[in-house]
Amino acid sequence: MHRDVKRACAQAYGAFSKIDRRRFVAAASSIGLATVLTKNVFAEEKPAILGGKPVRSAGFASWPRVRPQDEEAVLRVVKSGGWYRNGWVQRFEQVYAERNDAKYCIACSSGTSALYTSLGALGVGPGDEVIVPPYTFMATVTVVLQHYALPIFVDSDPETFLMDPDKLEAAITERTAAIIPVHIGGSVAHLDRILAIAQKHNIPVIGDACQAHLAQWRGRSAGSWGTTGCYSFQLSKNLCSGEGGAIVTNDEEMADKCFAFHNCARKRDPRSNFVYRLGRNTNVRMTEFQGALLLSQMEGIEERAKVRSENAEYLTGMLSEIPGIVPAKMYEGCTRNAYHLYMFRYIPEQFANLSRSQFVRALRAEGIPVSEGYGPLNKDRFLVDALNSRGYLRVYGKERIAAWPEQNQCPQNDKLCEQGCWFLHTVLLGTREDMDQIAEAFRKVHQYASEIAKA
C-alpha cells in the first residue's frame, strides 16, 4: 500500500483506541479508507508469534559496511611497516577534532579508555565522587571504579531517557570531582542546565558521547561543550573500527594532560623527548590500523546520519499514534540526534497487559529486531561487588558503603528500565517502506495483544 495511505491508516488506528469500532469505520470512510481498513487495521492475518505470516522476511542493513576503500586503507598501513601511533592517527585526530567543533582530539583504544583518561587527567581518585546517570552502558561507571572514586547517581528523566537536570544540584557535595552526563542513544542531555550548575560549583563536565557521533546541542557538536567529550568506535557504533575511542576538547591544558595520561606521560609534541609531569599515566593509544580505517569509514557519515534522522522522524510520527508506544523525546536544545539507538517506552497497560518480554518476542517474530533497554545500573551486581571490595571498604569505610544503596535510589529510572525498548541505528538505514513495515508490525501486535498474552 502507498505510504501516505498507510500513514493515514495509522492515524485512524490511533483514533480507534479512543472510540468504538462503528464510529471509527464511519470516520475512516469519510477520508477514503473504507477499502483498506479490513485489509490492514482490522487485518485477519494473525501475528507471526500466533502462526501468521511475518511482516518482514528480509533482514535490515548489515553493519559495519565494508568497502574496498577500507581494505585498501588497512593494507597501506600493513605495507608501510609504520604500525605505531603516528601519521594516520594524527590525521584522524585533526579531521575528527574539526568535525566536532574542537581544537584538540586525542585518539584512544576505546570509548571506555577515553572516559578513563579524562578522569585520570583531572586527577580523580580515591575519596572523590563522580556524578553519573543510571541509564547507560556499564563503562560510564566502571571508569569511575577504576579510579577508586565513588559513583553518585542522578535519576533519569523518563521522557528523554537522560539525566534529569532538575535533580543534579542536590547530588553535588564538596567531594564531587566530575559530572558525566551521557548522551544515550545519540540524544543530547540538557547541556544548558548541566553546564550552568557545573560552572556554579566549579566542577568539570566529561560528556559521554560514545553513542552520539554527529549529535549536536544548539548547532554544535555535543562533545565540544564540556571539559572533554568522549567517543567510542566500537563495532556497533555509527562510526566504527572494531574498537577505538577519542577525546575532544577545546582546553589546551586538558588536551596535554589527556595525551600524557593515555601515552606513558609523553607530551603531545612528537619532537619533544620530555615527559609531561603527571602523577599517573597508562598506555591506551590508538593504532595506525584503526586511524586509517576510521578515516575511510568517515566517508558517507553525513549521508548515513541524514537517512537515520529522516527515517526516525517518519517512524516516530507513526508509532506515536499507537497507544502504549512512547518514543523518547528530545530536549529543545538537541538540534541533531545521532540515533545510535531508536528508543521508546512500552506501556503494557495499553497492550492488554502483555509483558514487555512477550511484546519483544512478538515483534521479533515479525522480523523487527527490538530489544529491551538497559537495567538499573545503580543496582547492578558488578557495582555492588566493587563497592564491597577490600579496596573500597578501606577507602570509604563500612558505614558509608552500607549507606550508599539507599542514598542512590533512582525510582524514575527503575520505572524507565521496566518500560524501555530500542533497536539499533542500522534499522534506520532502510527505506520508507521498511519504516512502514516496522509500524505495521507494532500495530499488528497491539491489535492482537490480548491473544498473544494468553498464548
N, C-alpha and C positions, 0 to 999 in steps of 0.2 A: 504493500500500500504506500502511496505517496507520503513523504514525511510530514507534510503540512496536515494531511488528514489524520495521520497517527497522533500528531500533537494535539489536534482538536479533540480526538477521542480521549486522550489522556486528561485534558482539561475537563471534558464532560464527565469522565470517570471520577475525577475528584469531587465534582458536584454531586455525583450519585451517592457518595458516602453520607451526604447530609440530607438527602430527600429520598422518598420511596421510588421504587422502580417505575411505576406508572408515570409519575411526574417527570422523572429523568428521561424516559423514552420520548415523551411529548416535547421536552425541551430540546433533546438531541435532534428530533425530526425537524425542528424549526431552523436548525443550522445545517441541514442536509446530511445528517449522519445516520439516518434510519437504516440505510442499506448495509452499513458496516458494523453496527453495534452488535448484532448477533454473531458476526464472524470474529469479532475482536474483544470488545469489552465483556460480552457475555459468552465468550468462546466456550464451546463444549469440549474442546481439547483439554484433556487433563494435564496437570503439571507432570514433568518427567519423573519426579520422585514418586508419583502415583501411577506410573506406567504410560504416561503420554509421551508425545514427541518433544524433544528438547527444542527450545527456541533457536539455539546455536549448535551446530555440529563442528564448525571450524574454530580453531583457536584464535587468540589475539596475537599481536605483534611479539616476535621473539626479542630477547634482549640479552646481551648487547648486540648492536648492529655492526657486524664485522664487514669491512670493505677492503679491497686490495690496498688502498692507501694506508690502512692500519698495519697490514703485514709489511709493507714497504718501510714504514717508519721504524718499526721494531728491528727489521733486518738491517737497516742502515746503522743502527746503534751496535748491533752484533758485529758487523763487519768492521766498524771503526775501532773496536777494541777499547773505546773510551766509555766504560760502563759505570764509572764512579760519577757521583753528582757533579755535573759540570755544565756544558753548553745547552743541552736540551732542557734540563730542569730550569736553568736560569732563563731561557727563552720562554718557557711556560710561565714562570713566575711573573715575568714582565707582562705577558699577554693577559694573564688571569687577574693581576692587580688592576690593569686598565679596565678590564671587563667589569670589575666590581667597585669601580669608583674609589680605588685605594692607591696610595703611594707605594705600598710595600706588600710583598707576598712572600711567605716562607713555605715552600712545599715540604710536606712530611710524608711519613709512611702510611698514615691512615687519618681518618677524621678523629678517632679516639686520641691519637698522638698529638693532633693539633690542639685539642682541648687540654690534654695533659701538659703540653708545652706552654700554653697560655697561662695556666695556673702556676706552673713552675717559674715562669719568667716574672710573675707577680710576687714570688716568694711565699706562696700559700703553703702552709704546713701544719703540723700538729698543734691543736688548740684553736685553730681558725674555724670559722663557719662559712659555708658556701651555699647560697640560696639557689634552689633548683625547682623545676616543676615536676609533678608526679606522673604526667602523661608523656612519656618519652622512652626512647631506647635506653637500655641499661648503661651504655657508655657515658652518658651525661653524668651519671652518679659514680661509676667505677673510677673515673679520673679523679674525683674528689677523694675517694677512698685511698687511691694510690699515693696521695699526698698526706694521708692521715688527718685530713680535715673532716669536719662534721657536716654532712649534708642536711640542710634545713629546707623542708618542702613548703611551697606556697600552693594552695589549692587551685584547681583548674576552673576556667570559665567553660561550662559545658557547651555553650552556644558555638564557641570557636575552637575548642579542644586545647587552648593555650593557657599559659599562666594568667591568673586573674590579677590584673594590676591593682584592683581595689584592696587586695589582701597582702600586697607586697610589703608596705612600710611597717606593718605590725610584726613582720618576721625579722626585721633588722635589729641587731644588737651591737654592742661595742666590739664583738668578736667577728662580725661579718667582714670577710675579706674579699668577696666577689659575688656577683649575681650572674647566673647563667640562664637567660631566657632562651627557650627553644622554639624555633620556627618550624614546628612539627608539620610534616606533610607538605611543606612548602608555603604554608600560610604564615604571615609575619605577626609576631607578638606585638603588643601595643607599645611600640618603642617610645612614643612621646611620653607616656606616663612613666614607664620603667626608667628611662634615662633621666627624667626630671627628678625622680625620687633618688636615684643613684647619685646624681650630682649634688643634691641637697645634703647627702650623708658622705660624700666623697668616697664612693665605692666603685671600683672598676666593674665594667659590664663585658662579659665574654658572650658574644652571640653564637649560639649553637645553630649554625645554618647548614648543618650536614645534609639535610633534606631539601635545601632551599636554593638550588642553583638558579640564578637569574631572578629570584624573588626580589621585590622592591618595596620599600617603605617611602611613600611620598616621592616616588620617581627616582629613588636612589637605591643602590644595592643594599639589601638587608644586612649583609655582613660588614658594611662600611660604617655603621653607626656607632658601635660601641668601642671599647678599648681594643678588642680584636673581634674578628668574625671567623668562625671555623667551618670548614667544608670537608665533605667526605667524597671519595671517588671509588668507593666500594662497588662491587659488581652491579648491585641493583639500582644505583643512583643515576640520576638523569644525565650526568657526565661521569663516566667511569673508566677505570683502568685496572679492574680486578680488586686492587687495594690502592690506597693513596689518600692524601689529605692536604689541606692548605690552610694557612693562617693569613688573613688580610688585615692590615691596619694602616692608619694614617699618622701614627705616632712613631717617629724615628727611633726614639729610645726603646720603645716596646719592641720594635722590629729587631733591633740589635740584641735585646735580651732573649727574644724568642729564638733567633738564629743561634745564639750561643748555647742556649739550653738544649736545642734539638741536635746540635752538631759539635759535641765534645768541647764546648767552651770557645770555639773559634769565632773570629769576627766575620762580619758579612763581606768585608773587602777581601777578595781572594788573594790580593797581593800582600796582605799582612800576615806575618808569622806569629803575631802576638795573640794571646788568648784574651777573651773578654772575661774580666774578673766577676764571676757569678758563683754563688755558693754551691749550687747543684747543677748538674747537666747530664745529658744522656745522648744516645745516638738513635734518632728516629728519622733519618734522612730519606728522601725520595731517590729512587734510582733513575738513571738515564732512560731505561726502558719505559718506565711509567711516564716520564716527562714527554718523550716522543709520542707515545700512544695518546696521551691526553691532548696534545696539540692537534693530532689528526682527528680525534673524536670531537673536538670543538667545532669542526666544520659541520654546519647544519644545526647547531644547537638552538639558534634563534628560531629557525623554521619549525623545529620539533616543539619548542615551547609554545609557539603560536597555535599549533594544532591542538595541543593539550588544553590550552586556555579556552579556545573556541568550543571544543567538544565538551569541556566541563561546564561551561555556561549553558550550552544547549541541553545537556543532560540534567543539570540542576533544575531547569525550567520544567522538565517532565516529571522528575522524581518528587519535586516539591508538591505536585498535585496528588500524590499518593498518600493517604492518611497513614501516619506511623513511620514515614521516612522523612528525616530532617537533615538535609545537607548542612555541613559545617558552614557557619557564617565567617566572613572576614571583617576585620576592623576597617573602618573607613580609610585609615592611612595606608592600608595594604593595597598598593596600586598595581601589584603584579604578584599573583600566586604561582609558585613553581609547579604545583600539583604533582609532587612526587607521589603523594597519596591522594586519592579522592575519598574524603572522609564523610561519614554521615552517622546519624544516630538512628537506631532501630527501636521503635516503641511497641513492645509486644501486645499491649492492650488494644492497639488498633489493628492487630493481626490475629484476633480471636485467641490471644494469649499464647500464640505459637512461640516457643522458646527461641532465643537467638541462635542456638546451635542448629535447631531444626530449620530455621529460616535460611541460614547459611548453606546447609546441606541442600535445601530445595533449590536455591539459586545456582549452586554448583552443578546440580543435576541438569539445569537448563543451559549449562555452558558458560555461566558467568562466574569468574574466579574471585568471589567475595571472601574476605577473611574477617574474623573477629579482631578487634583492636587490641591495644596494649592492656595489660593488667595493672593494678595499682602498684607502682614501683616502690612507694614508701612502705609497702608491706611484703616485698619480695624476700624470699628466703635467703638469697645471697647477701642481702643488705643486713638482715637480722644477724646472720652468722658473722659478718665482718665487724659489726659494731660490738659483738660479744667476744671478739677475738682477744688474745692476750695483749696485743699492742694497743688496741683501742681502750681496753679497760685500764691499762696503765696510764694512758694519757688523760682520759676523761673521768675515770673512776666509776665504780659500780652504780652509784646513786644516780649520776647524770645519765648513764646509758639506760638504766632501768626506766627513767622518766621520759626518755626520748620518744618511744612509740606514741604515747598519749599526746605529747606536745606536737607531733607531726601528723595528726589526723587530717584527712582531706575528704570530707564527706561528699562534696560535689564531684570530685574525681572518682570516688567509689561508684557513684551512680553512672558517671560517664563510662567507666570501664565495663559496666553491665550492658550498656547500650551501644557502645562504639563499634563501628564496622568500617571497612575500607576495601579498595582494590588499588593495585599499583598503577603507576603512570603509563605503563605500556598499553593498558586498556584504552587510554585516552588518545593513543596514537592511531586509532582506527578511523573509520569513515562515519558519516552521519547515520548511515544505515546500521552500523554497529551500535551506535548510541540508541537508536530506535529499538533495536533488539534487546538491549540491556533494560530499557524502560518497560518493554513488553514483558520480559521475564519477571520484573518486580510486580507488575500489575497482575500477572498470572498467579504468582504466589499469594498475593493479597486476596485475590478473588476466592482461592481455594484454601485459605489459611486454616479454616476450621476442620476441613477434611484432612489436611496434612497433619494437624495437631493430633488427630485421632489415630493416624496410621501407625 
